[in-house]
């Protein structure tokens, strides 16, 4: 079975539970093979937690969920060292991050100190407790959710934390026919309970290696750089994207190429992945709101102005 067929099988398996949201499911699969973390921002009840659970069950991965609240401590995330009086030694008790897939539910409801405890592990794939370093399992992926409309009692993620997320996606409300399908599908029993795995850890590790081998022409690197530079100079943008974001866009384009059955990246791969990778990393100026602009519209404007390479 080819890499593209494996990814398609994962997507189709998740769609046994998630109705009509193929784009969101595909983005999750691409982020997985690119070893990236995902922020899912949407209103309550549209399936944020369900889509993550479906991904975990499709992969037969170890899966942990932590509901973020103001009283969650950093040690709940990273782990803690506890003294065993009987044995006369200190033992490490692993936190929630010691898993393959971690669902950080409503991440903006916990304190900045607890949010920051995810920084090292998301970037370095390790935690340091009492001077000792512990590696997290591989593959490792953080999927965080947040509600974009509730601000009372929340702590907005700082730019440094947002930049750790490989991409941000939104599921959105279903269409009328899709909602009817959801009601029929979930009325008696959740299809999530019957979902079986279609790939294991070794298969995903192989895909994560293969995606790095997808060819990227120098003209594609220049195309990504040109887009990134435009975000740093655009009159409506206060803070443009970082070099980390540029690297993420290249990786995402490689992931999309792999999903499409190609061993090389084309400019269209970059354009299709620009929004989920760049949008949450751009900070607009206050005046942009007066113009009724958002990051999507501004990025569309930038993409329309950058010259697309004709040879890749």
C-alpha positions in Angstrom: 0.0 0.0 0.0 1.4 3.4 -1.0 1.8 6.3 1.4 -1.0 8.2 -0.3 -3.3 5.2 0.1 -2.5 4.8 3.8 -3.3 8.5 4.4 -6.5 8.2 2.4 -7.5 5.2 4.5 -6.9 7.1 7.7 -9.0 10.0 6.4 -11.8 7.8 5.3 -11.8 5.9 8.6 -12.2 9.2 10.5 -15.0 10.2 8.2 -17.0 7.2 9.5 -17.5 9.4 12.5 -17.0 13.0 11.3 -19.5 14.1 8.7 -18.8 16.5 5.8 -15.5 17.9 7.2 -13.0 16.3 4.8 -10.7 19.4 4.6 -10.3 19.4 8.4 -9.7 15.7 8.6 -7.1 15.9 5.8 -5.3 18.7 7.5 -5.0 16.6 10.7 -3.6 13.7 8.7 -1.0 16.0 7.1 0.0 17.6 10.4 0.5 14.1 11.8 2.9 12.9 9.1 4.7 16.3 9.4 5.1 15.8 13.2 3.2 19.0 13.8 0.8 20.1 16.5 -2.7 21.5 15.8 -4.9 24.2 17.4 -8.6 23.6 16.7 -10.5 26.7 17.2 -14.3 26.6 17.0 -17.6 27.0 18.8 -18.8 24.3 21.2 -20.5 21.2 20.0 -19.2 21.0 16.4 -17.0 18.0 17.0 -13.5 19.2 18.1 -13.0 16.5 20.7 -14.7 13.9 18.6 -12.4 14.5 15.6 -9.3 14.1 17.8 -10.7 10.9 19.4 -11.4 9.5 16.0 -7.8 10.2 14.8 -6.4 8.5 17.9 -8.6 5.4 17.5 -7.8 5.2 13.8 -4.1 4.9 14.6 -4.3 2.7 17.7 -2.2 5.3 19.5 -2.0 5.9 23.2 -4.3 8.8 23.8 -4.8 11.1 26.8 -7.1 14.0 27.3 -6.7 16.8 29.8 -9.5 19.3 30.5 -7.8 22.6 31.1 -9.1 24.6 33.9 -7.6 27.5 36.0 -6.5 25.0 38.7 -4.5 22.7 36.4 -0.8 22.8 37.4 2.3 22.5 35.2 3.1 19.3 37.0 -0.2 17.8 35.8 1.2 18.3 32.3 4.9 17.4 32.6 4.9 15.1 35.6 6.3 15.3 39.1 9.0 13.6 41.3 7.6 12.1 44.5 9.7 10.8 47.4 9.0 7.1 48.3 9.7 6.9 52.0 9.6 3.1 52.0 12.3 2.8 49.3 14.1 5.9 50.3 14.2 7.2 46.7 12.5 9.7 44.4 10.3 8.4 41.6 9.1 10.2 38.6 5.3 10.1 38.0 4.6 10.9 34.4 2.3 13.7 33.4 -0.3 13.9 30.6 2.3 14.5 27.9 3.7 10.9 28.2 1.5 9.7 25.4 1.3 9.6 21.6 -1.7 12.0 21.2 -2.5 14.6 23.8 -5.8 16.4 23.6 -5.5 19.7 25.5 -9.1 20.6 25.8 -9.9 24.3 26.1 -6.3 25.3 26.4 -7.1 29.0 26.9 -8.9 28.3 30.2 -5.8 27.5 32.1 -3.1 29.9 33.5 -0.2 31.2 31.3 2.2 29.2 33.6 0.5 26.0 32.8 0.2 26.9 29.1 3.9 27.5 29.0 4.7 24.1 30.4 3.7 22.7 27.0 6.3 24.9 25.3 9.3 22.7 25.8 7.6 19.4 25.1 5.9 20.7 21.9 9.2 21.9 20.5 11.8 19.5 22.0 9.7 16.4 22.5 10.9 16.2 26.1 10.2 17.4 29.6 12.6 18.4 32.3 11.6 17.7 35.9 13.9 18.4 38.9 16.9 18.6 36.5 16.2 15.3 34.8 15.1 15.1 31.2 12.4 12.6 30.0 11.7 11.9 26.3 8.0 11.7 25.3 6.9 8.7 23.2 7.1 8.8 19.4 5.1 9.7 17.5 3.9 12.6 19.6 1.2 15.1 18.8 -0.6 17.8 20.7 -4.1 18.8 19.6 -5.5 21.7 21.5 -9.0 23.1 21.3 -10.3 26.6 22.2 -13.5 28.5 22.0 -13.1 31.7 19.9 -16.1 33.6 21.4 -15.8 33.2 25.2 -13.3 35.5 26.8 -14.4 35.7 30.4 -12.2 33.5 32.5 -9.8 32.7 29.7 -6.1 33.4 29.0 -5.4 34.1 25.3 -2.4 32.1 24.0 0.6 34.4 23.6 2.4 34.6 20.2 5.2 32.3 21.4 2.7 29.6 22.2 0.7 30.1 19.0 3.9 29.8 16.9 4.4 26.3 18.3 1.3 25.1 16.6 2.0 23.7 13.1 -1.4 24.8 12.0 -4.8 26.0 13.2 -8.0 24.6 11.8 -11.7 25.2 12.2 -14.4 22.6 11.7 -17.4 24.9 11.3 -21.1 24.2 11.4 -22.4 21.4 9.2 -24.7 21.9 6.2 -28.4 21.0 6.7 -28.0 17.6 5.0 -24.9 16.9 6.9 -26.6 17.6 10.2 -29.4 15.2 9.4 -26.7 12.6 8.7 -25.1 13.3 12.1 -28.5 12.9 13.9 -29.1 9.6 12.2 -25.6 8.4 12.8 -25.4 9.3 16.5 -29.0 8.8 17.6 -28.7 5.3 19.0 -25.0 4.7 19.3 -21.8 6.7 18.7 -19.9 5.3 15.7 -16.7 6.3 17.6 -17.3 3.2 19.8 -17.1 0.9 16.8 -14.1 2.6 15.1 -11.1 0.4 14.5 -7.5 1.3 13.8 -6.2 1.3 10.3 -2.5 2.1 11.0 0.0 1.5 13.8 2.9 3.4 15.3 5.5 1.9 12.9 3.5 2.8 9.8 3.2 6.5 10.9 6.9 6.6 11.8 7.6 5.4 8.2 5.3 8.1 6.7 7.0 10.8 8.9 10.3 9.7 7.4 9.0 9.6 3.8 7.5 13.1 3.9 11.0 14.5 4.6 12.1 12.9 1.3 9.6 14.7 -0.8 11.6 16.9 -3.2 11.4 20.7 -2.8 12.8 22.8 -5.6 14.7 26.0 -4.8 12.0 28.0 -6.6 9.5 26.7 -4.0 11.7 27.8 -1.2 11.8 31.3 -2.8 8.1 31.3 -3.2 7.5 30.5 0.5 10.1 33.1 1.5 8.4 35.8 -0.7 5.1 35.1 1.0 6.6 35.3 4.5 8.4 38.5 3.7 5.1 40.1 2.5 3.5 39.3 5.8 6.3 41.3 7.5 5.9 44.3 5.3 2.1 44.4 4.8 0.5 47.7 5.9 -2.3 45.8 7.8 -0.1 43.4 9.7 1.5 44.3 13.0 3.5 41.1 13.3 4.5 38.9 10.4 5.3 35.2 10.4 8.6 33.8 11.7 11.1 31.6 9.9 9.7 28.8 11.9 6.4 29.4 10.1 8.2 29.4 6.7 9.7 26.0 7.6 6.3 24.7 8.7 4.7 25.8 5.3 7.4 23.9 3.4 6.8 20.8 5.5 3.0 21.1 5.1 3.4 21.4 1.3 5.5 18.2 1.4 2.8 16.5 3.4 0.1 17.6 0.9 2.3 16.3 -1.9 2.7 12.9 -0.2 -1.1 12.8 0.4 -1.6 13.6 -3.3 0.7 10.7 -4.3 3.6 12.9 -5.5 7.3 12.9 -4.5 7.7 16.6 -5.3 6.1 19.8 -4.2 4.2 22.1 -6.6 3.3 25.8 -6.0 -0.3 24.9 -5.5 0.6 22.8 -2.5 2.1 25.9 -0.9 -1.0 28.0 -1.7 -3.4 25.4 -0.3 -1.5 25.1 3.0 -0.7 28.8 3.5 -3.9 29.6 5.4 -3.8 26.9 8.1 -0.1 27.4 8.6 0.2 31.2 8.5 -3.1 32.7 9.6 -2.7 32.2 13.4 0.8 33.5 13.3 -0.1 36.9 11.9 -1.1 39.7 14.2 -3.2 42.4 12.4 -3.0 46.1 13.3 -6.0 47.6 15.1 -6.9 49.6 12.1 -7.5 46.4 10.1 -10.5 45.6 12.2 -12.0 49.0 11.2 -11.6 47.9 7.6 -13.4 44.7 8.4 -10.3 42.7 7.6 -9.2 39.4 9.1 -6.1 37.3 8.6 -7.8 35.2 5.9 -8.5 38.2 3.7 -5.1 39.7 4.2 -3.3 36.5 3.4 -5.5 36.1 0.3 -4.3 39.6 -0.8 -0.7 38.6 -0.2 -1.0 35.3 -2.2 -2.5 37.2 -5.1 0.5 39.5 -5.2 3.3 37.1 -4.9 4.7 35.7 -8.2 4.0 32.0 -8.5 7.0 30.0 -9.8 6.3 28.5 -13.2 9.0 25.8 -12.8 9.3 23.6 -9.8 
